[in-house]
């Protein structure tokens, strides 16, 4: 679509063509459901935005996907930093955006009255539990791995390392992690697997597509942890334990 055509396109049409447009507009302060009948140029004029800049962002290619990165070849400290950055994007960008979509959701359609009620009840609880899980993971598992990484380079106090290894294990973290691998099961049931039909209102199309995309990101995120981080962490733990036992033998 040409720039002149984009300028003259109504916001509802832009979003209907590609739901990601709603996310881009959101971070320019444009709630698509508040300006649905205005053209992009009209909204930009009203909001004091440069329409060229908004169009540039709407046309920009998507960010590199996690699946495209050669994470298996990354050292463990870089994998952790990558996962922590993903956590930041989830908590500070994606979840606030989806939460706003849920909050502003007005069914105006008998097929979605119960969906509106249930999502407004369940989604805030999901967010609270999800954020708590992320912070616990960073404060316990990630910190444990970072301590092992330092210990593998000889930077450790033997007594502290002993008690740390007695108290923690990568295997235990892996078992605990499995309980969080399907966190969106309840939301999937409420939305009937994000089912969209020809008569589905635009707001719900955007919301369901964002929920589906977020779940896809979580699945990829979990795969990186389960298939890359945990095996590397187990190998690191075994290396540190061996070095510790060798050191004890010689003392």
N, C-alpha and C positions, 0 to 999 in steps of 0.2 A: 504494500500500500504506500503511495507517495505521501510526502510530507503535507502537501496541500490537502490531500484527501483525509489524512489523519486529523488535521486541524478542524475540518468540517464534519467530523464524525461524532455522533452523540456518544456520551460516556457509556450508556447502557450497551450500545453496539460494540464499542471497543472491548468492553469486558466480556460480552457474549462471544466475541471472536476468540479471545484468549484470556482465561481467568487470571493469568499472571499479571495482566495489565492492572487489575484491581490492587494487587500488592504494590506495584510500582507507584500508582497514584496515591495509595495510602500514605506512603512516606514523603509525598509532596503536600500532605495535608488535605488531600481530596478523597472524601468518602464517596465511593461511586454511587451508593444508594441515596445520597443527598443531592447529587447533581445529575441524575440519570438522563434527564431530558435535555440537558445543555450540551453543546458541542465542546470539544476539548479547548478550542480557542476561547470560547466564552468563559469557561471555567478558569482558565489561566488568567484571563483579563480580570475576572472577579477576585481571584486569589492573589493577584500581583505577581504571577509567575511568568517566566520567559517560556513561551510555548515551544521554542526550539530546544531548550534544555530538557523539557519533559518528553518531547518526541525522541530525543537522542537516547534517553533512558528506556523508553518503551521499545525502541528498536535494538537496544544493545543485546548481544548474545548472552545466553544463560551462563552462569558461573560453571567452572569445571566441576564435574560430578565426582563424588568420593570414589565411585567405582572406576574412574579413569586414572586414579593416582596409583603409582607403584608402591603402595604402603608396605608391602611385604619386604621390600628392600630397605625401608627406613630403619634407623636405629631406634631403640625403644623410647628414648627420651623425646624424639621428634614425633613419634606416634602419639604419645601422651599429650604433647602440646597441640597436636592436630585435633585430638578428641576434645580437649578442653576448649579449643576455639569453636568446635561444633556445638559444644554445650552453651557457650556464650551466644552463638547465633540463635539457638533454640530459645533460650530464656529471654534474651533482650530484643529479638526481632520477630521470629515466627509465632511464638506463643502469644505475645501481646496483640499481634495482628489478628490471629484466629479468635482470641478472647473478645476483641472488639466486634468481630463478625457475629459471634454468638450473642453478645450483649445487645446488639442492634437488630437482631433477628426478630422480625414481626411476621408471624405465619401468614395471616390474611388468606389462609387456604385451609380448609377443614382436614386435608390429608396430613398437614404438618403441625397442627396445634399441639399434639402430644410430643412431637419431636422437639418443638420449641421449648416446652415445659421441661422435658427430661434433659436436654442439652444444657439449659441454663442452670440446672441443678447439678449435673454430673461433671460438666467440663471444668468448672472452677476447682472441684475436688481432684480431678485428674491432674490439673496444672500444679496444685499444691503438692501432691504426692510425687509427681515427676521431678519437680525442682528439688524437693527434699532428697530424692534418690540420687540426683546428679551431684549435689553438694556432699552427700555422704560418700559417694564413690570417689570424688576428688580428695576428700579429707582422709580417707582410709586406704583404699586400694591404690590410687595413683601415688599417694605419699609413700606407701610401703614399697612400691616399685622403684620410686626415685631414691629411697634409702638403700635398696638393694643395688641400684646402679652405682651409687657412691661407694658402697662396700666392695663391689667388684673391682674397684680401682684402688683398694687398700685404705680407703678413708672410712674407718669405723673404730668404735670402742668395743672390744670383745664382749664385755659383760652386757652392754646395751644391745648389741647385735644378737647375742644369745637369747635374751628375753623377747626380743622382737620376733625372732624365728619361732620361738616357743608359742607365742601368742597368736601369730598370723601364719597363713599359708595361702598360696595362690589358688590351690584346689578349693579351699573354703570360700574364697571370694568368687570363684567360678560357679560353685553351687548356688550361692546367694544370688548371683547375677541372673541365673536361669529363671528365677521367680518374677523378674521384671521384663522378660522378653516379649510378652504380649500385653503391654500396658493399655492398648487401645481396644481391647476386646469389647468392653462395655459400650464404647462410643460406636463401634462398628455395628453392634446389635441395634442400638437406637436408630441409626441411620439406614438400617437394612443394607449394610455393606456399601454405603454411600451411593445408593441407587438414584440415578437421575433419569427422568423420563421427558418426553416432549413438552409436557405441561408444567414441568418443574420451574418455579419462579427463579429469576436470575440470582437473587441473593443466596438462595439455597444451593444453586449450582456452584457458585463461588466458594461457599462454605464447605460443601462436600468435597470439592476438588482440592481445597487446601488441606482438609483433614486427611484425605487419601495421600496427598503428596508428603505430608508430615509423617504419616505412618511409613511410607516408603523410605523416607530418610532415617527413621528409627530402625527399620529392618537392616538397612545398609550399615548404620552405625553399630548395631549389635553384632552384625557379621564381622566387622573389622575387629571388634573386641574379642569375639569368640574364636575367630579363625586366625587372627594375627597377634593381637596383644597378649592374650592368655598363653599361647604356646611360647612366645618369646619370654614372657614373665616366668613361666615354669622353668625354662632353660636357664634363665638368669638366676633364679632361686637355687637351682641345683648347683650351679657354678659357685655361688656365694657359700652355700653350705659346705661344699667340698673344701674350698679355701679356708673356711673357718676351722673345720676339723683338722686339716693339715697343720694349721697354725697352732692349734691346741696340742697336737702330738709332739711338736717340737719345743713346747714350753714346759 
